[in-house]
Amino acid sequence: MRPDAGQVYRRYLSAVMLHGHASARACELGATDLYALNILQLSGPMSPGELAERTGLTTGPTTRLIDRLEQAGYARRAPDPGDRRKVVVRPAGEPADLDRVMTPARQKVGEILADYTPEQLDTLFDYFTRATRAYQAATDELRDTKPSR
């Protein structure tokens, strides 16, 4: 392994996180709001409780988060088809503002990916898939651990 691999990887993760924060700000959202919207767009409608669990927020902040996403036109509450006494949160499509903000990074990364062979892309996307599961498992472990303070 490269001696600077850890630093290279940390720089990459920091750049992704900083871009997420800048993108959220450009859409007049908080970083957690954009993260929650991404969860909704990838996973589809879910209850406020499920969204709270996925974001790591408690119910009060999740309610305010959903309110902000609704006010910005990014999400909407709808009756739960399985139980009309409950609601689900649905993404309201990908608004033009968000698409405008994300397009430059998508294009730049697309240009980078175009330089790789199909075999290299297979390796990269295998890594992304496996690393996603690893980070999700590590997140679950952290959430289940009591703070050591």
Secondary structure as UniProt FT lines:
FT   TURN            3..4
FT   HELIX           5..26
FT   TURN            27..28
FT   HELIX           31..43
FT   HELIX           48..55
FT   HELIX           59..71
FT   TURN            72..73
FT   STRAND          75..80
FT   TURN            81..82
FT   STRAND          83..91
FT   HELIX           96..113
FT   TURN            114..115
FT   HELIX           118..144
//
